[in-house]
């Protein structure tokens, strides 16, 4: 039984990391068409002092474009993301956390932050349904937090 639980955790972590890698590549390439299919809508995103419900592709696109613009203006040249823990809640839900490091041209860390995500298996595909960024670290780029707040005011209930 203990081996099954360990295997289950390893499988959950592999699924979570795979999704991080796919989404991270889409961010690095500024490729919304590769990014969007990995998020279920509506999607709840909680950042320091802000909460947003992303209801449709247009809203997701607006946030994505703002994030890409911010990363470019901050001279972020790459990002590294690593799953720290992931567990199955049930057969169609994984909850986990990951670290993200934003890198400059010399591949030195400019900033880092922690996120908690819920993944759901929808029509045979794992998708991020909920994201929460660690407010305790205060490391989520201020500009991204500001954009979330602006978009949240425009799109939240």
MIVOFI-361865 format. One line per field, with one value per residue: residue number from 1; residue in three letters; x, y, z of N, C-alpha, C, O in turn. Coordinates in pm, whole numbers, plus 50000, padded with zeros to 5 digits. Layout:
residues N
num <- (NUM ...)
residu <- (ALA ...)
n_X <- (X ...)
n_Y <- (Y ...)
n_Z <- (Z ...)
ca_X <- (X ...)
ca_Y <- (Y ...)
ca_Z <- (Z ...)
c_X <- (X ...)
c_Y <- (Y ...)
c_Z <- (Z ...)
o_X <- (X ...)
o_Y <- (Y ...)
o_Z <- (Z ...)
end
This chain:
residues 157
num <- (1 2 3 4 5 6 7 8 9 10 11 12 13 14 15 16 17 18 19 20 21 22 23 24 25 26 27 28 29 30 31 32 33 34 35 36 37 38 39 40 41 42 43 44 45 46 47 48 49 50 51 52 53 54 55 56 57 58 59 60 61 62 63 64 65 66 67 68 69 70 71 72 73 74 75 76 77 78 79 80 81 82 83 84 85 86 87 88 89 90 91 92 93 94 95 96 97 98 99 100 101 102 103 104 105 106 107 108 109 110 111 112 113 114 115 116 117 118 119 120 121 122 123 124 125 126 127 128 129 130 131 132 133 134 135 136 137 138 139 140 141 142 143 144 145 146 147 148 149 150 151 152 153 154 155 156 157)
residu <- (UNK UNK UNK UNK UNK UNK UNK UNK UNK UNK UNK UNK UNK UNK UNK UNK UNK UNK UNK UNK UNK UNK UNK UNK UNK UNK UNK UNK UNK UNK UNK UNK UNK UNK UNK UNK UNK UNK UNK UNK UNK UNK UNK UNK UNK UNK UNK UNK UNK UNK UNK UNK UNK UNK UNK UNK UNK UNK UNK UNK UNK UNK UNK UNK UNK UNK UNK UNK UNK UNK UNK UNK UNK UNK UNK UNK UNK UNK UNK UNK UNK UNK UNK UNK UNK UNK UNK UNK UNK UNK UNK UNK UNK UNK UNK UNK UNK UNK UNK UNK UNK UNK UNK UNK UNK UNK UNK UNK UNK UNK UNK UNK UNK UNK UNK UNK UNK UNK UNK UNK UNK UNK UNK UNK UNK UNK UNK UNK UNK UNK UNK UNK UNK UNK UNK UNK UNK UNK UNK UNK UNK UNK UNK UNK UNK UNK UNK UNK UNK UNK UNK UNK UNK UNK UNK UNK UNK)
n_X <- (50081 50192 50384 50220 50107 50334 50411 50187 50217 50454 50369 50173 50337 50497 50308 50225 50472 50523 50314 50385 50626 50537 50365 50548 50729 50559 50519 50782 50814 50624 50376 50059 49866 49968 49970 49710 49533 49580 49453 49166 48846 48586 48870 49031 49240 49462 49646 49894 49699 49499 49233 49118 48873 48903 48718 48687 48840 48927 48976 49176 49369 49425 49544 49764 49905 49970 50135 50349 50442 50524 50729 50912 50973 51099 51331 51346 51474 51429 51272 51256 51092 50982 50826 50742 50589 50324 50004 49752 49417 49185 49093 49080 49188 49461 49660 49912 50238 50470 50791 50901 51152 51266 51474 51768 51966 52216 52146 52102 51923 51658 51422 51199 50922 50652 50397 50071 49879 49582 49513 49304 49162 49029 48825 49019 49258 49504 49453 49511 49321 49300 49490 49724 49923 50205 50166 50316 50581 50603 50709 50611 50621 50578 50455 50307 50129 49997 49875 49704 49534 49416 49292 49133 48952 48815 48707 48621 48353)
n_Y <- (49880 50128 50156 50187 50436 50600 50559 50670 50938 50997 50970 51171 51394 51380 51424 51684 51825 51786 51936 52189 52223 52231 52456 52649 52654 52758 53014 53116 53123 53303 53212 53201 53026 52775 52786 52840 52605 52457 52543 52536 52683 52848 52995 53021 53262 53354 53606 53796 53983 54001 53865 53681 53581 53408 53409 53361 53295 53539 53700 53545 53569 53845 53867 53695 53826 54062 53958 53856 54094 54232 54061 54087 54363 54364 54243 53965 53664 53397 53116 52898 52618 52420 52140 52097 51946 51715 51570 51323 51409 51294 51060 51232 51475 51674 51822 52056 52211 52453 52595 52893 53039 53339 53431 53616 53745 53627 53395 53414 53429 53648 53689 53505 53288 53120 52889 52749 52497 52358 52079 51943 51657 51670 51574 51383 51525 51686 51982 52314 52435 52609 52857 52972 53222 53261 53479 53535 53533 53758 53784 53762 53923 54272 54419 54226 54151 54396 54418 54197 54286 54507 54378 54206 54379 54450 54212 54039 53901)
n_Z <- (50000 50080 49881 49657 49709 49700 49433 49314 49395 49261 48996 48986 49028 48799 48595 48662 48638 48364 48250 48348 48205 47937 47940 48028 47811 47616 47721 47712 47435 47370 47282 47251 47146 47203 47473 47582 47558 47785 48008 48201 48168 48342 48511 48814 48949 49189 49322 49504 49711 49519 49327 49054 48822 48540 48265 47990 47663 47554 47777 47901 47702 47712 47967 47929 47720 47856 48056 47902 47785 48016 48111 47902 47916 48159 48099 48110 48012 48012 48178 48456 48580 48848 48980 49312 49486 49440 49441 49394 49431 49367 49108 48893 48963 49057 49301 49360 49406 49281 49197 49042 48852 48730 48469 48371 48092 48137 48250 48518 48824 48832 48968 49182 49249 49421 49338 49374 49237 49090 48906 48657 48506 48202 47948 47878 47895 48091 48268 48392 48650 48856 49012 49245 49373 49579 49829 50048 49975 49827 49577 49323 49018 49046 48843 48705 48904 48934 48681 48693 48892 48764 48546 48687 48806 48583 48489 48692 48900)
ca_X <- (50000 50280 50446 50119 50093 50455 50398 50084 50277 50550 50291 50113 50445 50537 50202 50232 50594 50504 50230 50470 50721 50463 50320 50669 50777 50467 50549 50911 50797 50512 50285 49929 49794 50020 49946 49568 49462 49616 49379 49020 48775 48655 48993 49051 49379 49477 49780 49897 49595 49408 49174 49056 48811 48921 48595 48687 48968 48969 49034 49303 49462 49465 49639 49884 49978 50025 50247 50461 50492 50594 50854 51005 51020 51188 51447 51347 51510 51388 51220 51270 50982 51000 50724 50799 50505 50196 49932 49617 49306 49104 49145 49076 49233 49594 49698 50056 50302 50593 50872 50937 51264 51277 51617 51815 52046 52327 52081 52100 51786 51613 51312 51138 50797 50590 50256 49994 49785 49495 49499 49189 49159 48908 48825 49143 49374 49525 49445 49518 49188 49308 49629 49741 50062 50242 50175 50416 50712 50597 50806 50547 50655 50480 50381 50210 50027 49919 49791 49597 49438 49341 49205 49034 48845 48737 48646 48569 48213)
ca_Y <- (50000 50244 50166 50241 50579 50663 50556 50768 51072 51013 50989 51305 51492 51375 51491 51827 51880 51788 52051 52308 52235 52271 52595 52732 52669 52850 53148 53158 53149 53397 53139 53187 52909 52658 52812 52842 52478 52391 52608 52521 52809 52957 52965 53113 53298 53435 53662 53879 54084 54007 53740 53702 53467 53419 53347 53322 53301 53679 53744 53472 53630 53975 53843 53636 53933 54150 53888 53853 54231 54260 53984 54149 54492 54336 54174 53823 53590 53259 53079 52759 52584 52286 52091 52059 51840 51697 51452 51303 51428 51183 51013 51339 51601 51678 51949 52060 52343 52462 52716 52952 53132 53422 53441 53722 53698 53544 53281 53436 53448 53785 53682 53373 53284 52989 52882 52629 52478 52242 52027 51854 51577 51709 51513 51312 51615 51757 52127 52391 52493 52703 52895 53064 53262 53278 53619 53550 53560 53891 53778 53770 54057 54376 54458 54121 54167 54516 54385 54110 54370 54584 54287 54156 54479 54453 54084 53963 53931)
ca_Z <- (50000 50083 49749 49566 49738 49649 49288 49282 49409 49151 48874 48995 49009 48657 48518 48696 48578 48220 48218 48370 48094 47816 47958 48033 47673 47547 47772 47656 47292 47356 47195 47318 47095 47274 47616 47618 47574 47910 48116 48195 48193 48411 48583 48927 48971 49309 49337 49624 49730 49405 49280 48923 48755 48396 48217 47849 47593 47538 47905 47915 47605 47765 48076 47870 47650 47959 48120 47806 47776 48141 48115 47805 47969 48272 48040 48143 47891 48024 48308 48496 48670 48904 49071 49441 49540 49371 49486 49345 49524 49318 48979 48793 49023 49120 49363 49382 49407 49202 49203 48912 48857 48610 48442 48281 47979 48186 48317 48662 48872 48856 49063 49191 49324 49442 49299 49403 49126 49083 48770 48639 48384 48130 47814 47855 47899 48216 48252 48515 48676 48968 49041 49357 49386 49718 49867 50153 49915 49764 49468 49192 48970 49079 48723 48677 49008 48900 48566 48741 48964 48664 48473 48781 48820 48459 48453 48807 48930)
c_X <- (50086 50347 50348 50104 50214 50451 50297 50138 50375 50477 50228 50219 50491 50435 50211 50354 50582 50421 50306 50564 50653 50422 50440 50727 50689 50491 50678 50901 50687 50405 50152 49855 49843 49992 49801 49503 49487 49549 49230 48959 48635 48774 49009 49199 49386 49623 49779 49792 49495 49356 49099 48991 48825 48808 48601 48826 49018 49034 49169 49408 49513 49568 49771 49969 50041 50144 50369 50524 50574 50728 50956 51060 51114 51313 51459 51370 51469 51328 51240 51161 51001 50889 50792 50720 50376 50134 49796 49518 49203 49158 49153 49123 49370 49610 49847 50107 50429 50661 50898 51050 51269 51425 51650 51902 52158 52276 52094 51957 51760 51511 51265 51009 50743 50445 50198 49893 49701 49484 49378 49201 49025 48919 48959 49269 49383 49530 49455 49382 49192 49454 49631 49889 50089 50260 50281 50553 50719 50688 50742 50572 50542 50394 50274 50096 49937 49825 49676 49490 49353 49244 49097 48919 48756 48656 48585 48423 48202)
c_Y <- (50126 50266 50224 50391 50656 50668 50660 50910 51099 51040 51129 51412 51496 51445 51642 51890 51887 51910 52181 52331 52285 52419 52689 52757 52767 52994 53199 53193 53252 53339 53110 53061 52779 52667 52785 52706 52407 52453 52585 52657 52777 52906 53069 53134 53393 53477 53749 53989 54095 53868 53769 53571 53492 53339 53299 53341 53445 53732 53676 53534 53765 53959 53787 53744 54030 54088 53887 53992 54267 54188 54043 54280 54474 54259 54030 53747 53444 53234 52931 52731 52441 52254 52049 51948 51834 51567 51445 51329 51318 51149 51123 51474 51582 51817 51945 52201 52336 52595 52762 53049 53206 53454 53556 53660 53604 53421 53291 53467 53596 53787 53539 53384 53142 52997 52747 52616 52352 52204 51936 51783 51602 51656 51449 51395 51682 51906 52194 52458 52603 52730 52993 53094 53301 53426 53642 53584 53701 53898 53780 53911 54157 54412 54354 54130 54286 54487 54294 54191 54449 54494 54231 54251 54481 54325 54007 53995 54047)
c_Z <- (50000 49948 49647 49585 49684 49496 49242 49291 49296 49020 48873 48970 48864 48568 48538 48628 48427 48178 48240 48252 47967 47826 47961 47895 47595 47592 47710 47509 47263 47263 47267 47273 47159 47424 47656 47638 47707 48032 48097 48229 48244 48492 48693 48946 49089 49317 49463 49619 49616 49372 49152 48879 48606 48332 48072 47787 47575 47664 47927 47823 47656 47876 48023 47802 47748 48028 48029 47795 47900 48146 48018 47859 48088 48229 48089 48013 47896 48161 48330 48598 48718 49002 49200 49507 49458 49421 49419 49459 49496 49179 48874 48846 49088 49180 49388 49389 49324 49225 49060 48935 48724 48591 48350 48172 48021 48261 48469 48704 48898 48969 49072 49270 49328 49398 49342 49291 49146 48936 48767 48506 48317 47987 47780 47860 48036 48190 48389 48535 48781 48994 49155 49373 49529 49753 49973 50094 49857 49642 49331 49140 48992 48960 48688 48778 48977 48783 48605 48812 48866 48590 48563 48799 48697 48437 48570 48831 49027)
o_X <- (50055 50365 50388 50091 50199 50484 50319 50109 50380 50520 50231 50193 50521 50473 50204 50343 50626 50454 50294 50580 50707 50441 50435 50770 50739 50485 50683 50970 50660 50351 50137 49788 49767 49992 49774 49423 49422 49583 49175 49013 48572 48778 49002 49276 49323 49713 49674 49796 49415 49426 49025 49047 48767 48803 48528 48917 49139 49136 49264 49524 49632 49668 49878 50089 50154 50244 50481 50646 50682 50829 51075 51180 51198 51390 51570 51296 51475 51331 51242 51139 51032 50861 50889 50777 50326 50203 49733 49535 49145 49259 49225 49101 49392 49577 49902 50032 50486 50600 50916 51045 51277 51493 51572 51910 52192 52353 52096 51880 51829 51514 51286 50990 50784 50378 50268 49828 49744 49450 49353 49244 48920 49012 49007 49378 49282 49601 49413 49334 49097 49535 49551 49970 50007 50356 50331 50631 50827 50739 50813 50546 50426 50273 50164 49979 49815 49709 49564 49370 49231 49127 48983 48804 48636 48550 48505 48373 48091)
o_Y <- (50222 50380 50302 50466 50764 50771 50730 50993 51209 51124 51198 51509 51603 51517 51719 51997 51985 51978 52274 52443 52371 52496 52798 52868 52849 53086 53312 53283 53284 53409 53009 52997 52682 52565 52715 52693 52308 52421 52611 52734 52685 52791 53189 53038 53499 53393 53771 54077 54188 53768 53867 53463 53586 53217 53207 53394 53469 53801 53741 53548 53795 54031 53828 53753 54075 54155 53915 54004 54325 54248 54048 54306 54560 54214 53979 53764 53374 53320 52851 52810 52352 52330 51973 51863 51937 51467 51547 51277 51260 51206 51109 51577 51488 51918 51844 52298 52230 52694 52680 53132 53144 53497 53591 53538 53511 53351 53190 53524 53661 53875 53460 53477 53056 53098 52646 52714 52255 52287 51861 51841 51561 51691 51460 51344 51727 51952 52137 52528 52681 52637 53086 53002 53367 53490 53753 53656 53757 54004 53797 54008 54130 54434 54390 54118 54278 54528 54310 54167 54459 54529 54211 54210 54510 54327 53917 54100 54086)
o_Z <- (49928 49905 49560 49488 49628 49437 49143 49206 49242 48941 48771 48899 48811 48476 48442 48566 48366 48081 48160 48206 47897 47732 47904 47865 47519 47511 47660 47461 47148 47177 47334 47354 47169 47494 47754 47731 47738 48146 47990 48308 48192 48535 48669 48957 49089 49319 49522 49533 49613 49387 49142 48898 48551 48344 48035 47851 47581 47658 47969 47863 47644 47879 48069 47825 47727 48055 48074 47795 47888 48183 48050 47849 48114 48314 48106 47916 47795 48249 48236 48690 48639 49095 49198 49577 49413 49440 49391 49569 49587 49138 48775 48781 49163 49117 49433 49379 49300 49267 48970 49026 48618 48684 48261 48161 47948 48328 48539 48627 48977 49055 48980 49348 49250 49418 49345 49255 49208 48852 48861 48406 48366 47915 47667 47833 48090 48100 48489 48446 48793 48998 49161 49385 49594 49711 49988 50156 49841 49608 49231 49211 48961 48974 48647 48741 48992 48786 48557 48795 48883 48572 48520 48807 48705 48374 48548 48789 49064)
end
